[in-house]
C-alpha cells in the first residue's frame, strides 16, 4: 500500500448512529488515492506508515457552497451600514455586489488567485479537503471564464479538490439594466455553451429571488444547463418563497441552497427527489435574518441537510467551516451529528459525489481530517482552538502546522 494510518479512531459517517461514534483504534490502508483497507493491522506493508496515536479521524470536510474567488474588499460597507448608512447610499457610492463585480473584472487571474488563497487557507485549516467555488462576479463571458479558471488553478497552489460552478445568473450586470430576459438569453446562448465546451464547470447555479431572477428565467437556465450536460443547483427561498427549490428538485438539481423561506410544499418536492437542502448559517447570521429554514419539516421528511460557508464579500465573510457547524447548531438547532453529516456525507451528495466522498469506507476516496479531539461533537462546540492535526487528500498526508 501507499500509506497505512495506524491507531486511528474512526468516525466513518456511514449511515446510522454508529457512523458517528468513534471506533476503537483501527488501521486505514490507502492505495492510489482510495481506501483499500479498514481493520486491525495484520502487518500490512506500506511505503509510508504513520501512527496516529489514537487521534480522531473523520472524512475530510466538504464546503459545498462558496464564492471563494473574487477581488476587492467590502469591509468599508460593513462599517458604513453599522454607522447608519442606508443601502441606497452605499449603492450610489458604488457599493454592493456591483463593487465586487467591478473589482473582479479589473483583476487578473493571478490577482484573483492571490486574493483567494488566504480565504482557502482558512477553510483548509478547518479540515476542508473539498470545496465548491462559484463564479458570478464577472457577469461577462470573459470574466466568468476568468473566475472559473482561477478557481481551478487553486489546486496547483494547495492540496485540495475544487469543484467549479457557473453562477452567471447571480445578478444583473449594469450593461443589461432593465433587460433581464436579454441577459438570460446571453447566458444560454454564449456563456453556458462555452463553459461546457471548455469543461470549466460541472454545475450551473441561479439566484432565483425577487432581487435576482424569476422562475421562468431560472427554468430557462436550468434547461440549457442540462442540454449541455451540466448539473444544476439553486440559490432559492433565501428572501422570499418563489418556488425555486421545487423547480430545482423538478429538474433533479444537486442542491437547493439557503431555503429560509421554504414551505412544506417545497420540502415535499425535495423529499421526492435526490436534491439536498443546503443551509448557509453564515449569511443568516451576518444579515441578522429572522426567518429560519424549516429544520423540523426537513427532518420529518428525511431531506438530507448540507452545511456550507457561503464565503463571499457581502453576506458571509467567514472562511471556517467548523464555525458554520457551530452556527448551524446554535442558530438552527441542528445536532452535532447532523452538523457533521452536513459537511461530510450530505455535502458530498450536494456536489454529486455520494458514494465517493464524505464517508470512510472501502473503495472511497482517501480524503480525511485528523483531529486532536476526543469526540466529534467538539467540532461543533468549539471555535478558534487548534484541533486539526493533519489532512489527507487523495491519499497524500499533509500535517497541519497552522494556528487554527
Rosetta blueprint (number, residue, H / E / L):
1 X L
2 X L
3 X E
4 X E
5 X E
6 X E
7 X E
8 X E
9 X E
10 X E
11 X E
12 X L
13 X L
14 X L
15 X L
16 X L
17 X H
18 X H
19 X H
20 X L
21 X L
22 X L
23 X L
24 X L
25 X L
26 X E
27 X E
28 X E
29 X E
30 X E
31 X E
32 X L
33 X L
34 X E
35 X E
36 X E
37 X E
38 X E
39 X E
40 X L
41 X L
42 X L
43 X L
44 X L
45 X L
46 X L
47 X L
48 X E
49 X E
50 X E
51 X E
52 X E
53 X E
54 X E
55 X E
56 X E
57 X E
58 X E
59 X E
60 X L
61 X E
62 X E
63 X E
64 X L
65 X L
66 X L
67 X L
68 X L
69 X L
70 X L
71 X L
72 X L
73 X L
74 X L
75 X H
76 X H
77 X H
78 X H
79 X H
80 X H
81 X H
82 X H
83 X L
84 X L
85 X L
86 X L
87 X H
88 X H
89 X H
90 X H
91 X H
92 X H
93 X L
94 X L
95 X L
96 X L
97 X H
98 X H
99 X H
100 X H
101 X H
102 X H
103 X H
104 X H
105 X H
106 X H
107 X L
108 X L
109 X H
110 X H
111 X H
112 X H
113 X H
114 X H
115 X H
116 X H
117 X H
118 X H
119 X H
120 X H
121 X H
122 X H
123 X H
124 X H
125 X H
126 X L
127 X L
128 X E
129 X E
130 X E
131 X E
132 X E
133 X E
134 X E
135 X L
136 X L
137 X L
138 X L
139 X L
140 X L
141 X H
142 X H
143 X H
144 X H
145 X H
146 X H
147 X H
148 X H
149 X H
150 X H
151 X H
152 X H
153 X H
154 X H
155 X H
156 X H
157 X H
158 X L
159 X L
160 X L
161 X E
162 X E
163 X E
164 X E
165 X E
166 X E
167 X E
168 X E
169 X E
170 X L
171 X L
172 X L
173 X L
174 X H
175 X H
176 X H
177 X L
178 X L
179 X L
180 X H
181 X H
182 X H
183 X H
184 X H
185 X H
186 X H
187 X H
188 X H
189 X H
190 X H
191 X H
192 X H
193 X H
194 X H
195 X H
196 X H
197 X H
198 X L
199 X L
200 X L
201 X L
202 X L
203 X E
204 X E
205 X E
206 X E
207 X E
208 X E
209 X L
210 X L
211 X L
212 X L
213 X E
214 X L
215 X H
216 X H
217 X H
218 X H
219 X H
220 X H
221 X H
222 X H
223 X H
224 X H
225 X H
226 X H
227 X H
228 X L
229 X L
230 X L
231 X E
232 X E
233 X E
234 X E
235 X E
236 X E
237 X L
238 X L
239 X L
240 X L
241 X L
242 X L
243 X L
244 X H
245 X H
246 X H
247 X H
248 X H
249 X H
250 X H
251 X L
252 X L
253 X L
254 X L
255 X E
256 X E
257 X E
258 X E
259 X L
260 X L
261 X L
262 X L
263 X L
264 X H
265 X H
266 X H
267 X H
268 X H
269 X H
270 X H
271 X H
272 X L
273 X L
274 X L
275 X L
276 X E
277 X E
278 X E
279 X E
280 X L
281 X H
282 X H
283 X H
284 X H
285 X H
286 X H
287 X L
288 X L
289 X L
290 X L
291 X L
292 X L
293 X L
294 X L
295 X H
296 X H
297 X H
298 X H
299 X H
300 X H
301 X L
302 X L
303 X L
304 X L
305 X E
306 X E
307 X E
308 X L
309 X L
310 X L
311 X L
312 X E
313 X L
314 X L
315 X L
316 X E
317 X L
318 X L
319 X L
320 X L
321 X H
322 X H
323 X H
324 X H
325 X H
326 X H
327 X H
328 X H
329 X H
330 X H
331 X H
332 X H
333 X L
334 X L
335 X L
336 X H
337 X H
338 X H
339 X H
340 X H
341 X H
342 X H
343 X L
344 X L
345 X H
346 X H
347 X H
348 X H
349 X H
350 X H
351 X L
352 X L
353 X L
354 X L
355 X L
356 X L
357 X L
358 X L
359 X L
360 X L
361 X L
362 X L
363 X L
364 X L
365 X E
366 X L
367 X L
368 X E
369 X E
370 X E
371 X E
372 X L
373 X L
374 X L
375 X L
376 X L
377 X L
378 X H
379 X H
380 X H
381 X H
382 X L
383 X L
384 X L
385 X L
386 X L
387 X L
388 X E
389 X E
390 X E
391 X E
392 X E
393 X E
394 X L
395 X L
396 X E
397 X E
398 X E
399 X E
400 X L
401 X L
402 X L
403 X L
404 X L
